[in-house]
Amino acid sequence: MGEASDLREKVLAYLNSVSKAKTREIADALGEKKSNVDQVVRDLGNEDIIEFLYLGTSYVRIKGKE
């Protein structure tokens, strides 16, 4: 559980530093597998912490952040 929790914190920190990002960008920036980032992003979305944007392609951002 520690690794997933660490990755979750890294993803949240990264999303707080940008306006929006693709999951591939997050994975590359953090040096993590995209599949692991996808799972964390899915969980954060289910918890209503982040939101998904569809602007020709999919992005995620902290909910309510412009």
N, CA, C and O of each residue as an XYZ file, in Angstrom:
264
protein
N       0.825     -1.196      0.000
C       0.000      0.000      0.000
C       0.863      1.251      0.000
O       0.441      2.282     -0.523
N       2.047      1.191      0.566
C       2.907      2.355      0.649
C       3.259      2.938     -0.703
O       3.260      4.157     -0.876
N       3.563      2.063     -1.677
C       3.928      2.550     -3.006
C       2.761      3.255     -3.677
O       2.944      4.306     -4.292
N       1.560      2.690     -3.565
C       0.379      3.306     -4.174
C       0.092      4.647     -3.522
O      -0.270      5.610     -4.199
N       0.255      4.708     -2.211
C       0.033      5.953     -1.481
C       1.057      7.008     -1.890
O       0.715      8.179     -2.057
N       2.316      6.589     -2.053
C       3.365      7.509     -2.490
C       3.067      8.044     -3.886
O       3.210      9.240     -4.141
N       2.650      7.154     -4.791
C       2.343      7.572     -6.154
C       1.149      8.514     -6.158
O       1.128      9.493     -6.904
N       0.167      8.224     -5.339
C      -1.008      9.098     -5.231
C      -0.577     10.515     -4.839
O      -1.033     11.493     -5.431
N       0.293     10.618     -3.848
C       0.769     11.932     -3.402
C       1.563     12.633     -4.503
O       1.442     13.844     -4.684
N       2.374     11.871     -5.237
C       3.147     12.452     -6.337
C       2.228     12.970     -7.439
O       2.448     14.054     -7.978
N       1.196     12.191     -7.771
C       0.246     12.605     -8.814
C      -0.478     13.870     -8.384
O      -0.618     14.803     -9.175
N      -0.937     13.913     -7.143
C      -1.629     15.111     -6.646
C      -0.704     16.324     -6.652
O      -1.121     17.419     -7.027
N       0.538     16.137     -6.241
C       1.497     17.247     -6.237
C       1.733     17.740     -7.660
O       1.792     18.946     -7.901
N       1.869     16.814     -8.597
C       2.085     17.209     -9.990
C       0.873     17.974    -10.517
O       1.028     19.022    -11.143
N      -0.326     17.460    -10.270
C      -1.530     18.130    -10.770
C      -1.719     19.500    -10.131
O      -2.295     20.395    -10.750
N      -1.250     19.671     -8.918
C      -1.323     20.993     -8.282
C      -0.359     21.985     -8.926
O      -0.530     23.195     -8.784
N       0.651     21.482     -9.632
C       1.654     22.365    -10.234
C       1.330     22.748    -11.682
O       2.021     23.581    -12.267
N       0.291     22.150    -12.260
C      -0.090     22.424    -13.650
C      -1.582     22.718    -13.715
O      -2.316     22.431    -12.769
N      -2.036     23.291    -14.831
C      -3.468     23.561    -14.961
C      -4.225     22.303    -15.361
O      -5.351     22.080    -14.916
N      -3.598     21.474    -16.209
C      -4.195     20.203    -16.620
C      -3.092     19.341    -17.198
O      -2.034     19.847    -17.572
N      -3.330     18.044    -17.272
C      -2.304     17.151    -17.812
C      -2.938     15.881    -18.343
O      -4.006     15.469    -17.888
N      -2.277     15.265    -19.305
C      -2.653     13.938    -19.775
C      -1.980     12.933    -18.845
O      -0.941     13.226    -18.253
N      -2.571     11.757    -18.718
C      -1.960     10.757    -17.838
C      -0.563     10.370    -18.325
O       0.308     10.067    -17.509
N      -0.338     10.376    -19.626
C       1.002     10.070    -20.157
C       2.006     11.125    -19.692
O       3.137     10.790    -19.339
N       1.601     12.396    -19.689
C       2.488     13.470    -19.227
C       2.830     13.293    -17.752
O       3.970     13.511    -17.340
N       1.840     12.899    -16.967
C       2.065     12.674    -15.533
C       3.057     11.531    -15.342
O       4.018     11.652    -14.583
N       2.816     10.425    -16.035
C       3.688      9.253    -15.915
C       5.120      9.595    -16.315
O       6.069      9.225    -15.623
N       5.273     10.302    -17.432
C       6.618     10.677    -17.893
C       7.307     11.607    -16.897
O       8.490     11.438    -16.601
N       6.571     12.587    -16.384
C       7.153     13.554    -15.447
C       7.593     12.882    -14.149
O       8.586     13.280    -13.539
N       6.845     11.862    -13.734
C       7.145     11.187    -12.471
C       8.039      9.960    -12.647
O       8.484      9.369    -11.664
N       8.302      9.579    -13.894
C       9.106      8.384    -14.139
C       8.394      7.115    -13.710
O       9.024      6.169    -13.236
N       7.078      7.098    -13.877
C       6.262      5.953    -13.459
C       5.621      5.286    -14.671
O       5.560      5.874    -15.751
N       5.145      4.059    -14.487
C       4.411      3.369    -15.544
C       3.060      4.052    -15.734
O       2.398      4.417    -14.762
N       2.660      4.221    -16.989
C       1.382      4.864    -17.275
C       0.229      4.066    -16.666
O      -0.733      4.658    -16.176
N       0.308      2.744    -16.689
C      -0.775      1.922    -16.140
C      -0.971      2.192    -14.649
O      -2.103      2.189    -14.165
N       0.116      2.424    -13.919
C       0.004      2.741    -12.491
C      -0.619      4.115    -12.289
O      -1.454      4.303    -11.404
N      -0.208      5.077    -13.116
C      -0.775      6.426    -13.032
C      -2.256      6.387    -13.402
O      -3.072      7.051    -12.762
N      -2.609      5.611    -14.431
C      -4.015      5.488    -14.827
C      -4.869      5.003    -13.658
O      -5.969      5.510    -13.439
N      -4.364      4.021    -12.906
C      -5.122      3.488    -11.766
C      -5.306      4.548    -10.687
O      -6.401      4.699    -10.145
N      -4.250      5.279    -10.372
C      -4.331      6.340     -9.363
C      -5.311      7.415     -9.817
O      -6.132      7.882     -9.028
N      -5.228      7.811    -11.090
C      -6.127      8.841    -11.627
C      -7.577      8.360    -11.563
O      -8.474      9.127    -11.214
N      -7.802      7.098    -11.900
C      -9.155      6.530    -11.823
C      -9.679      6.603    -10.388
O     -10.822      6.999    -10.156
N      -8.841      6.221     -9.436
C      -9.236      6.265     -8.025
C      -9.541      7.693     -7.578
O     -10.536      7.929     -6.892
N      -8.692      8.646     -7.963
C      -8.910     10.050     -7.589
C     -10.193     10.585     -8.217
O     -10.903     11.380     -7.601
N     -10.487     10.156     -9.428
C     -11.735     10.549    -10.077
C     -12.936      9.983     -9.348
O     -13.932     10.679     -9.149
N     -12.850      8.721     -8.947
C     -13.947      8.084     -8.207
C     -14.175      8.749     -6.857
O     -15.291      8.756     -6.339
N     -13.105      9.311     -6.290
C     -13.212     10.004     -5.003
C     -13.598     11.476     -5.177
O     -13.686     12.219     -4.200
N     -13.826     11.891     -6.433
C     -14.262     13.262     -6.750
C     -13.205     14.307     -6.383
O     -13.540     15.442     -6.046
N     -11.932     13.920     -6.449
C     -10.828     14.833     -6.145
C     -10.331     15.510     -7.421
O      -9.931     16.674     -7.406
N     -10.364     14.765     -8.520
C      -9.972     15.344     -9.806
C     -11.142     15.243    -10.766
O     -12.108     14.522    -10.523
N     -11.036     15.983    -11.866
C     -12.058     15.913    -12.900
C     -11.393     15.649    -14.239
O     -10.223     15.966    -14.450
N     -12.161     15.066    -15.125
C     -11.681     14.748    -16.460
C     -12.169     15.812    -17.430
O     -13.329     16.221    -17.378
N     -11.290     16.260    -18.313
C     -11.622     17.247    -19.335
C     -11.464     16.584    -20.696
O     -10.492     15.867    -20.932
N     -12.397     16.817    -21.570
C     -12.315     16.265    -22.919
C     -12.255     17.423    -23.902
O     -13.282     17.976    -24.293
N     -11.045     17.779    -24.293
C     -10.798     18.916    -25.188
C     -10.129     18.398    -26.461
O      -9.009     18.787    -26.794
N     -10.831     17.521    -27.158
C     -10.234     16.876    -28.318
C      -9.411     15.665    -27.913
O      -9.226     14.732    -28.695
N      -8.925     15.694    -26.692
C      -8.221     14.572    -26.069
C      -8.499     14.664    -24.570
O      -9.013     15.679    -24.101
N      -8.175     13.646    -23.834
C      -8.514     13.616    -22.409
C      -7.413     14.220    -21.543
O      -6.231     13.925    -21.718
N      -7.820     15.060    -20.618
C      -6.929     15.645    -19.619
C      -7.551     15.429    -18.244
O      -8.743     15.143    -18.133
N      -6.747     15.567    -17.209
C      -7.256     15.562    -15.839
C      -6.713     16.786    -15.123
O      -5.664     17.317    -15.489
N      -7.434     17.230    -14.098
C      -6.973     18.337    -13.267
C      -7.630     18.216    -11.908
O      -8.617     17.499    -11.741
N      -7.071     18.925    -10.937
C      -7.669     18.985     -9.615
C      -9.049     19.607     -9.780
O      -9.198     20.615    -10.470
N     -10.039     19.023     -9.163
C     -11.412     19.503     -9.323
C     -11.527     20.966     -8.905
O     -11.090     21.351     -7.821
N     -12.116     21.767     -9.776
C     -12.340     23.174     -9.494
C     -11.171     24.081     -9.830
O     -11.304     25.304     -9.771
N     -10.026     23.507    -10.179
C      -8.850     24.323    -10.506
C      -8.951     24.799    -11.952
O      -9.253     24.015    -12.851
N      -8.702     26.067    -12.164
C      -8.771     26.631    -13.527
C      -7.410     26.716    -14.151
O      -7.280     27.164    -15.290
